[in-house]
Amino acid sequence: MFQSRLRIPESAAILGTTAEAPLIVATVATIAGAGSRVAALKARAARVWHFEADAAGQVPLRPLLERLASEGRYALLVEGGAAVHTSFLREGLATGVAVGIAPLLVGGSTSRSWTGDLGRARLSDAIEIESLRSRRVGRDLWIEGTIRVPEPSHV
């Protein structure tokens, strides 16, 4: 779990699952007054990892992934908001995507998307998804695919 600002409520349901699966909370080391929050998370059997903030003040993804790998954790499901998804995609750290689409339409100038600015305004720069699979999950449509890795250019 990425919690750069340790905003996870002490009553969060995920804290009740630590007996079934380890919960690691990654946060930045510069949060004022974080000691009591960290102690509360540890009391619920969560592991708290501190990192130096990246330029945006967030948990730096590459050092986090390196630490996970050093503990033998080689797969990661990223479920989060647009900022988290955008960070993984911009840094080229995602190998696939899975998107759930509900049969609901919303729109407006402040409507949220599942990614933010990927820095890819043209179709020719788009992140290409291949090996698409789709299935129904209740009323929703679930679409999964693999991110195509571009062939290296031989200049």
C-alpha positions as a Markdown table, in Angstrom:
| # | Residue | x | y | z |
|---|---|---|---|---|
| 1 | Met | 0.0 | 0.0 | 0.0 |
| 2 | Phe | 1.4 | 3.4 | -1.0 |
| 3 | Gln | 0.5 | 6.0 | 1.6 |
| 4 | Ser | 2.9 | 8.8 | 1.1 |
| 5 | Arg | 1.1 | 10.9 | 3.7 |
| 6 | Leu | -0.1 | 8.0 | 5.9 |
| 7 | Arg | -3.8 | 8.9 | 5.5 |
| 8 | Ile | -5.0 | 5.3 | 6.0 |
| 9 | Pro | -7.6 | 5.3 | 8.7 |
| 10 | Glu | -6.9 | 3.0 | 11.7 |
| 11 | Ser | -10.3 | 1.4 | 11.1 |
| 12 | Ala | -9.5 | 0.5 | 7.4 |
| 13 | Ala | -10.7 | -3.0 | 6.6 |
| 14 | Ile | -7.4 | -3.9 | 5.0 |
| 15 | Leu | -5.7 | -3.7 | 8.4 |
| 16 | Gly | -7.9 | -6.6 | 9.4 |
| 17 | Thr | -6.3 | -8.9 | 6.8 |
| 18 | Thr | -2.7 | -8.9 | 8.1 |
| 19 | Ala | -3.2 | -12.4 | 9.5 |
| 20 | Glu | -4.0 | -13.7 | 6.0 |
| 21 | Ala | -1.4 | -11.7 | 4.0 |
| 22 | Pro | 1.3 | -9.3 | 5.0 |
| 23 | Leu | 0.5 | -5.6 | 4.7 |
| 24 | Ile | 3.3 | -3.3 | 3.8 |
| 25 | Val | 2.7 | 0.4 | 4.0 |
| 26 | Ala | 5.2 | 2.5 | 2.0 |
| 27 | Thr | 5.5 | 6.1 | 3.1 |
| 28 | Val | 7.9 | 9.1 | 2.8 |
| 29 | Ala | 10.2 | 9.7 | 5.7 |
| 30 | Thr | 9.4 | 13.4 | 6.1 |
| 31 | Ile | 5.9 | 13.4 | 7.5 |
| 32 | Ala | 5.6 | 15.6 | 10.6 |
| 33 | Gly | 4.1 | 13.8 | 13.6 |
| 34 | Ala | 4.0 | 10.5 | 11.9 |
| 35 | Gly | 5.2 | 8.5 | 14.9 |
| 36 | Ser | 1.8 | 7.9 | 16.4 |
| 37 | Arg | 0.3 | 6.9 | 13.0 |
| 38 | Val | 3.2 | 4.5 | 12.4 |
| 39 | Ala | 2.8 | 3.0 | 15.9 |
| 40 | Ala | -0.9 | 2.5 | 15.3 |
| 41 | Leu | -0.3 | 0.7 | 12.0 |
| 42 | Lys | 2.4 | -1.5 | 13.5 |
| 43 | Ala | 0.0 | -2.4 | 16.4 |
| 44 | Arg | -2.3 | -3.8 | 13.7 |
| 45 | Ala | 0.6 | -5.9 | 12.3 |
| 46 | Ala | 1.3 | -3.7 | 9.3 |
| 47 | Arg | 4.9 | -3.3 | 8.2 |
| 48 | Val | 5.8 | 0.4 | 7.6 |
| 49 | Trp | 8.6 | 1.2 | 5.2 |
| 50 | His | 10.0 | 4.7 | 5.0 |
| 51 | Phe | 11.5 | 6.2 | 1.9 |
| 52 | Glu | 12.9 | 9.6 | 1.0 |
| 53 | Ala | 10.3 | 11.5 | -1.0 |
| 54 | Asp | 10.7 | 11.8 | -4.8 |
| 55 | Ala | 10.6 | 15.2 | -6.5 |
| 56 | Ala | 6.8 | 15.2 | -6.3 |
| 57 | Gly | 6.8 | 14.4 | -2.6 |
| 58 | Gln | 5.7 | 10.8 | -3.2 |
| 59 | Val | 7.0 | 7.3 | -2.4 |
| 60 | Pro | 9.7 | 6.7 | -5.1 |
| 61 | Leu | 8.6 | 3.7 | -7.1 |
| 62 | Arg | 11.9 | 2.2 | -8.2 |
| 63 | Pro | 13.4 | 2.0 | -4.7 |
| 64 | Leu | 10.1 | 0.6 | -3.5 |
| 65 | Leu | 10.1 | -2.1 | -6.2 |
| 66 | Glu | 13.7 | -2.9 | -5.5 |
| 67 | Arg | 13.0 | -3.4 | -1.8 |
| 68 | Leu | 10.0 | -5.7 | -2.6 |
| 69 | Ala | 12.2 | -7.7 | -5.0 |
| 70 | Ser | 14.9 | -8.0 | -2.3 |
| 71 | Glu | 12.3 | -9.8 | -0.2 |
| 72 | Gly | 11.3 | -12.1 | -3.0 |
| 73 | Arg | 8.2 | -10.3 | -4.0 |
| 74 | Tyr | 8.2 | -10.1 | -7.8 |
| 75 | Ala | 4.6 | -9.4 | -8.7 |
| 76 | Leu | 2.5 | -6.4 | -7.6 |
| 77 | Leu | -1.1 | -5.6 | -8.2 |
| 78 | Val | -1.5 | -1.8 | -8.2 |
| 79 | Glu | -4.9 | -0.6 | -7.3 |
| 80 | Gly | -5.1 | 3.1 | -6.7 |
| 81 | Gly | -6.1 | 6.5 | -8.1 |
| 82 | Ala | -5.0 | 8.3 | -11.1 |
| 83 | Ala | -1.7 | 9.6 | -9.6 |
| 84 | Val | -0.5 | 6.1 | -8.7 |
| 85 | His | -1.5 | 4.6 | -12.1 |
| 86 | Thr | 0.1 | 7.5 | -14.0 |
| 87 | Ser | 3.3 | 7.2 | -12.0 |
| 88 | Phe | 3.7 | 3.5 | -12.9 |
| 89 | Leu | 2.8 | 4.0 | -16.5 |
| 90 | Arg | 5.0 | 7.1 | -17.0 |
| 91 | Glu | 8.0 | 5.4 | -15.5 |
| 92 | Gly | 7.5 | 2.3 | -17.6 |
| 93 | Leu | 7.0 | 0.1 | -14.5 |
| 94 | Ala | 3.7 | -1.6 | -15.5 |
| 95 | Thr | 3.6 | -4.8 | -17.6 |
| 96 | Gly | -0.1 | -4.9 | -17.9 |
| 97 | Val | -3.4 | -3.2 | -17.2 |
| 98 | Ala | -6.8 | -4.4 | -16.0 |
| 99 | Val | -9.8 | -2.0 | -16.2 |
| 100 | Gly | -13.3 | -2.5 | -14.8 |
| 101 | Ile | -16.0 | -0.6 | -16.7 |
| 102 | Ala | -19.3 | -0.2 | -15.0 |
| 103 | Pro | -22.5 | 0.4 | -17.0 |
| 104 | Leu | -22.6 | 4.0 | -15.8 |
| 105 | Leu | -21.8 | 7.3 | -17.6 |
| 106 | Val | -20.5 | 10.4 | -15.9 |
| 107 | Gly | -19.0 | 13.5 | -17.4 |
| 108 | Gly | -18.0 | 17.0 | -16.6 |
| 109 | Ser | -15.1 | 19.3 | -16.5 |
| 110 | Thr | -14.0 | 17.9 | -13.2 |
| 111 | Ser | -14.7 | 14.2 | -13.9 |
| 112 | Arg | -11.9 | 11.9 | -12.9 |
| 113 | Ser | -10.0 | 9.5 | -15.1 |
| 114 | Trp | -8.1 | 6.4 | -14.1 |
| 115 | Thr | -4.8 | 8.0 | -15.3 |
| 116 | Gly | -3.5 | 11.6 | -15.3 |
| 117 | Asp | -1.2 | 13.2 | -17.8 |
| 118 | Leu | 0.9 | 10.4 | -19.3 |
| 119 | Gly | 2.9 | 12.9 | -21.5 |
| 120 | Arg | 1.6 | 11.2 | -24.6 |
| 121 | Ala | -0.7 | 13.5 | -26.5 |
| 122 | Arg | -0.4 | 11.8 | -29.9 |
| 123 | Leu | -1.7 | 8.4 | -30.9 |
| 124 | Ser | 1.8 | 7.5 | -32.3 |
| 125 | Asp | 3.1 | 8.0 | -28.7 |
| 126 | Ala | 0.3 | 5.9 | -27.0 |
| 127 | Ile | 1.0 | 3.0 | -24.7 |
| 128 | Glu | -0.1 | 0.0 | -26.7 |
| 129 | Ile | -2.0 | -2.8 | -25.0 |
| 130 | Glu | -2.0 | -6.2 | -26.6 |
| 131 | Ser | -3.3 | -9.7 | -25.8 |
| 132 | Leu | -6.7 | -8.2 | -24.8 |
| 133 | Arg | -9.1 | -10.4 | -22.8 |
| 134 | Ser | -12.5 | -9.4 | -21.6 |
| 135 | Arg | -15.1 | -10.9 | -19.4 |
| 136 | Arg | -18.3 | -9.9 | -17.5 |
| 137 | Val | -18.1 | -9.6 | -13.8 |
| 138 | Gly | -21.6 | -9.1 | -12.6 |
| 139 | Arg | -22.9 | -6.0 | -14.5 |
| 140 | Asp | -19.4 | -4.8 | -15.2 |
| 141 | Leu | -17.0 | -5.4 | -18.0 |
| 142 | Trp | -13.4 | -6.4 | -17.1 |
| 143 | Ile | -10.7 | -5.8 | -19.7 |
| 144 | Glu | -7.1 | -7.0 | -19.3 |
| 145 | Gly | -4.1 | -6.7 | -21.5 |
| 146 | Thr | -0.3 | -6.7 | -21.6 |
| 147 | Ile | 1.6 | -3.5 | -22.3 |
| 148 | Arg | 3.5 | -4.0 | -25.5 |
| 149 | Val | 7.2 | -3.3 | -25.1 |
| 150 | Pro | 8.5 | -1.4 | -28.2 |
| 151 | Glu | 11.2 | -3.1 | -30.3 |
| 152 | Pro | 14.6 | -1.4 | -29.7 |
| 153 | Ser | 15.5 | 0.9 | -32.6 |
| 154 | His | 18.7 | 0.1 | -34.4 |
| 155 | Val | 20.1 | 3.4 | -35.4 |
